[in-house]
Amino acid sequence: MKRDDNIKIAIVTGLSGAGKTQAMKALEDLDYFCIDNLPPTLLPELLQIHQKTGEARPLAVAMDVRGKGLFAELTDVIQWLDENKVHYTIVFLECEDDILVRRFSETRRRHPLADQGSLYDSIAHERKLLANIRELAHVIVDTSTLKPADLKAYLNQALLGGDSSQLLLTINILSFGYKYGVPNDADIIFDVRFLPNPFYIDQLKDLTGLAPEVADYVLKWPQTQCFLDKFYQLIVDLLPAYSNEGKARLTIGIGCTGGKHRSVAISRELGARLTGDGIKNQVRHRDLHEN
């Protein structure tokens, strides 16, 4: 095949139920010429037809385990693309197991690998089959919490340009109290019990970190500002790596003893700094109203 720098192709693959249909609809809206469930061996022929017709739109093809034995040939086809210097991007869609199970239950669809045992067994087997392709992927998208509109915006940025360092990565900041347990869904947890505690100030004890006077007390100390500066910079520096791994959500737990004073004030300040830099985030206080 003669090299054509104008040919661009997105290969959409990933876990069954992770949203490939929605992704293909989104790419069609973005003016891609889309073909679903294409056997990998037909891709070179498709590209030759595309080249001969002079079609200006980029191609998007969905390939996954629905192709059964044919799907195994995708690795060879990718090697062919490299040898012919075809510009391609592999988009890999993944999702949390529990959400995949719920999606299959709600739609009453049969998993393509249903003969592997339970639905969880089928998903686990599919992950193994797709492990090598996932390693080759240029864009990995976790669709667990993405709405169709968000997925479309994500693909628009990832494939058609724009800043990909913070692709729709939502930062969830969660204040909590260690006395009530550590949150299970936190990706990063930081203990701020080293900061001066408003609980021991009579006029502040019965207030929370939402009160300006409590926040002022927590934030006025040099060690607090030093911590915030360094912790904030760490989070910002890590965002591109988390985004490139396909995470749609990063949960940061900020904990103090009771989850009412220091953790609340620090969480709000961290959220304000992120917002000030245009980074999407939301702040929640898990234990604010515990006795």
C-alpha positions as CSV (number, residue, x, y, z in Angstrom):
1,M,0.0,0.0,0.0
2,K,1.3,3.4,-0.9
3,R,1.7,5.7,2.1
4,D,-0.9,8.4,2.4
5,D,-0.3,10.9,5.2
6,N,-3.9,12.0,4.9
7,I,-5.3,8.6,6.1
8,K,-6.1,8.6,9.8
9,I,-7.8,5.8,11.6
10,A,-9.2,5.2,15.1
11,I,-9.3,1.6,16.2
12,V,-11.9,1.4,18.9
13,T,-11.7,-1.7,21.1
14,G,-12.0,-2.7,24.7
15,L,-14.3,-4.6,27.1
16,S,-17.8,-5.7,26.1
17,G,-20.3,-3.3,27.7
18,A,-17.7,-0.5,28.1
19,G,-19.4,1.8,25.6
20,K,-18.1,1.0,22.1
21,T,-21.5,1.7,20.6
22,Q,-21.6,5.1,22.2
23,A,-18.1,5.8,21.2
24,M,-18.8,5.0,17.6
25,K,-21.9,7.2,17.6
26,A,-19.7,10.0,19.1
27,L,-17.1,9.5,16.4
28,E,-19.7,9.6,13.7
29,D,-20.9,12.9,15.1
30,L,-17.3,14.1,14.9
31,D,-17.3,13.3,11.1
32,Y,-15.6,10.0,11.2
33,F,-16.5,7.3,8.7
34,C,-17.5,4.5,11.1
35,I,-17.6,0.7,10.7
36,D,-18.6,-1.5,13.6
37,N,-17.3,-5.1,14.2
38,L,-14.9,-5.1,11.3
39,P,-12.7,-8.3,11.1
40,P,-9.1,-7.1,11.5
41,T,-7.9,-8.8,8.3
42,L,-10.2,-6.6,6.2
43,L,-8.7,-3.4,7.5
44,P,-5.9,-3.2,4.9
45,E,-8.4,-3.7,2.1
46,L,-10.7,-1.0,3.6
47,L,-7.8,1.4,3.8
48,Q,-7.0,0.8,0.1
49,I,-10.6,1.5,-0.9
50,H,-10.6,4.6,1.3
51,Q,-7.4,5.8,-0.5
52,K,-8.8,5.1,-4.0
53,T,-12.1,6.9,-3.4
54,G,-10.4,10.0,-2.0
55,E,-12.6,10.0,1.1
56,A,-11.5,12.9,3.3
57,R,-13.0,11.8,6.5
58,P,-10.9,9.8,9.0
59,L,-11.9,6.2,9.6
60,A,-13.1,4.7,12.9
61,V,-13.4,0.9,13.2
62,A,-14.7,-1.1,16.2
63,M,-13.0,-4.4,16.7
64,D,-13.5,-6.6,19.7
65,V,-14.0,-10.2,20.9
66,R,-17.3,-10.4,19.1
67,G,-15.1,-11.3,16.2
68,K,-14.2,-14.5,18.0
69,G,-11.1,-16.1,16.5
70,L,-10.7,-13.3,13.9
71,F,-10.0,-10.8,16.6
72,A,-6.7,-12.5,17.4
73,E,-5.4,-11.2,14.1
74,L,-5.6,-7.6,15.3
75,T,-2.0,-7.6,16.5
76,D,-0.7,-8.7,13.1
77,V,-2.8,-5.9,11.4
78,I,-1.4,-3.3,13.8
79,Q,2.1,-4.5,12.8
80,W,1.0,-4.0,9.1
81,L,-0.1,-0.5,9.9
82,D,3.3,0.3,11.5
83,E,5.2,-1.1,8.5
84,N,3.1,0.9,6.1
85,K,3.4,4.0,8.2
86,V,-0.4,4.5,8.5
87,H,-1.4,7.0,11.1
88,Y,-3.6,5.2,13.6
89,T,-4.8,5.6,17.2
90,I,-6.0,2.7,19.3
91,V,-8.8,3.7,21.7
92,F,-9.3,1.2,24.5
93,L,-12.5,1.4,26.5
94,E,-12.7,-0.2,30.0
95,C,-15.1,-0.1,32.9
96,E,-15.4,-1.4,36.5
97,D,-16.6,-5.0,36.8
98,D,-19.7,-4.2,38.9
99,I,-20.8,-1.6,36.4
100,L,-20.3,-3.9,33.5
101,V,-22.4,-6.6,35.2
102,R,-25.1,-4.0,35.9
103,R,-25.2,-2.9,32.3
104,F,-25.5,-6.4,31.0
105,S,-28.3,-7.1,33.5
106,E,-30.2,-4.0,32.6
107,T,-30.0,-4.6,28.8
108,R,-30.4,-8.4,29.1
109,R,-27.6,-8.7,26.6
110,R,-25.5,-11.9,26.4
111,H,-21.7,-11.4,27.0
112,P,-19.7,-12.5,23.9
113,L,-17.8,-14.9,26.1
114,A,-20.7,-16.2,28.1
115,D,-19.5,-19.7,27.8
116,Q,-16.7,-18.9,30.3
117,G,-19.0,-19.4,33.3
118,S,-20.4,-16.5,35.4
119,L,-20.6,-13.0,34.0
120,Y,-17.7,-12.1,36.2
121,D,-15.7,-15.0,34.8
122,S,-16.5,-13.9,31.3
123,I,-15.3,-10.3,32.1
124,A,-12.1,-11.6,33.7
125,H,-11.4,-13.8,30.7
126,E,-12.0,-10.9,28.3
127,R,-9.6,-8.8,30.3
128,K,-6.9,-11.4,29.8
129,L,-7.6,-11.7,26.0
130,L,-7.4,-7.9,25.7
131,A,-4.3,-7.3,27.9
132,N,-1.8,-7.1,24.9
133,I,-4.1,-4.7,23.0
134,R,-4.5,-2.5,26.0
135,E,-0.8,-2.2,26.3
136,L,-0.6,-0.9,22.7
137,A,-3.5,1.6,23.2
138,H,-2.8,5.3,22.8
139,V,-6.0,6.4,24.6
140,I,-7.5,4.4,27.5
141,V,-10.9,5.6,28.7
142,D,-12.6,4.4,31.8
143,T,-16.3,4.8,31.1
144,S,-17.5,3.8,34.5
145,T,-18.8,7.3,35.3
146,L,-18.9,8.9,31.9
147,K,-22.2,10.0,30.3
148,P,-22.4,9.8,26.5
149,A,-21.8,13.5,26.1
150,D,-18.7,13.3,28.3
151,L,-17.4,10.4,26.3
152,K,-17.9,12.4,23.1
153,A,-16.0,15.4,24.5
154,Y,-13.3,13.1,25.7
155,L,-12.8,11.6,22.2
156,N,-13.0,15.0,20.6
157,Q,-10.1,16.2,22.7
158,A,-8.1,13.0,22.5
159,L,-8.4,12.4,18.8
160,L,-8.9,15.8,17.2
161,G,-6.6,18.0,19.3
162,G,-6.7,20.1,22.4
163,D,-5.1,19.7,25.8
164,S,-5.2,16.1,26.8
165,S,-3.5,16.6,30.2
166,Q,-6.7,16.8,32.1
167,L,-9.2,15.0,29.8
168,L,-12.5,15.3,31.7
169,L,-10.7,14.0,34.8
170,T,-13.0,14.9,37.7
171,I,-11.3,15.4,41.0
172,N,-13.5,14.2,44.0
173,I,-12.2,15.6,47.2
174,L,-13.6,13.8,50.3
175,S,-13.1,15.0,53.9
176,F,-13.5,12.3,56.5
177,G,-12.8,11.4,60.1
178,Y,-10.4,8.5,60.9
179,K,-12.6,7.6,63.9
180,Y,-15.3,6.6,61.4
181,G,-13.0,4.6,59.1
182,V,-11.0,5.2,55.9
183,P,-13.1,5.7,52.7
184,N,-12.8,2.6,50.4
185,D,-13.1,4.5,47.2
186,A,-10.2,6.9,47.7
187,D,-7.3,6.8,45.3
188,I,-5.1,9.1,47.4
189,I,-5.5,9.5,51.2
190,F,-3.7,12.2,53.2
191,D,-3.7,12.6,57.0
192,V,-3.9,16.2,58.2
193,R,-4.0,15.4,61.9
194,F,-0.5,16.9,62.2
195,L,-2.1,20.4,61.9
196,P,-3.2,22.4,64.9
197,N,-6.7,21.3,66.0
198,P,-9.6,23.8,66.4
199,F,-11.3,21.3,68.6
200,Y,-9.2,22.5,71.5
201,I,-10.2,26.1,71.0
202,D,-13.4,26.8,73.0
203,Q,-15.0,29.2,70.6
204,L,-14.3,26.9,67.6
205,K,-15.0,23.5,69.1
206,D,-18.7,23.4,68.2
207,L,-18.2,24.8,64.8
208,T,-17.1,23.0,61.6
209,G,-14.5,23.7,58.9
210,L,-17.3,25.4,56.9
211,A,-17.2,28.3,59.3
212,P,-14.8,31.1,58.2
213,E,-13.3,31.4,61.7
214,V,-12.4,27.7,61.8
215,A,-11.0,27.8,58.2
216,D,-9.0,30.9,59.1
217,Y,-7.5,29.1,62.2
218,V,-6.6,26.0,60.2
219,L,-5.1,27.9,57.3
220,K,-3.1,30.5,59.1
221,W,-0.3,28.3,60.2
222,P,3.0,28.2,58.1
223,Q,3.0,24.4,58.1
224,T,-0.5,24.4,56.7
225,Q,0.4,26.7,53.8
226,C,3.6,24.7,53.2
227,F,1.6,21.5,53.1
228,L,-1.1,22.9,50.8
229,D,1.5,24.3,48.3
230,K,3.4,21.0,48.0
231,F,0.3,18.8,48.1
232,Y,-1.4,20.9,45.5
233,Q,1.6,20.8,43.2
234,L,1.8,17.0,43.6
235,I,-1.8,16.6,42.5
236,V,-1.4,18.9,39.5
237,D,1.7,17.1,38.4
238,L,0.0,13.7,38.6
239,L,-3.1,14.6,36.7
240,P,-1.7,13.9,33.2
241,A,-0.6,10.4,34.3
242,Y,-3.9,9.6,35.8
243,S,-5.7,11.0,32.7
244,N,-3.5,9.0,30.3
245,E,-4.4,5.9,32.2
246,G,-8.0,6.5,31.3
247,K,-9.3,7.5,34.7
248,A,-12.4,9.6,34.6
249,R,-12.4,10.2,38.3
250,L,-9.7,10.7,40.9
251,T,-10.8,10.6,44.6
252,I,-8.6,12.3,47.1
253,G,-9.4,11.6,50.8
254,I,-8.4,14.2,53.4
255,G,-8.7,12.9,56.9
256,C,-8.5,14.3,60.4
257,T,-9.7,12.8,63.7
258,G,-13.4,13.5,63.5
259,G,-13.8,14.8,60.0
260,K,-15.3,18.1,61.1
261,H,-12.6,20.8,61.3
262,R,-9.2,20.4,59.7
263,S,-10.1,18.0,56.9
264,V,-13.1,20.1,55.9
265,A,-11.1,23.3,55.8
266,I,-8.2,21.7,53.9
267,S,-10.6,20.0,51.4
268,R,-12.4,23.3,50.6
269,E,-9.1,25.2,50.2
270,L,-7.8,22.5,47.9
271,G,-11.0,22.5,45.8
272,A,-10.8,26.3,45.6
273,R,-7.3,26.2,44.3
274,L,-8.2,23.6,41.7
275,T,-11.2,25.6,40.6
276,G,-9.0,28.7,40.3
277,D,-6.8,26.9,37.8
278,G,-9.8,25.6,35.8
279,I,-9.6,22.0,37.0
280,K,-12.9,20.3,37.4
281,N,-13.6,19.1,41.0
282,Q,-16.2,18.6,43.6
283,V,-15.8,18.6,47.4
284,R,-17.8,16.4,49.8
285,H,-17.7,16.0,53.5
286,R,-18.5,12.5,54.6
287,D,-18.5,12.8,58.4
288,L,-19.5,16.5,58.9
289,H,-22.7,15.6,60.6
290,E,-21.6,12.6,62.6
291,N,-22.1,12.9,66.4
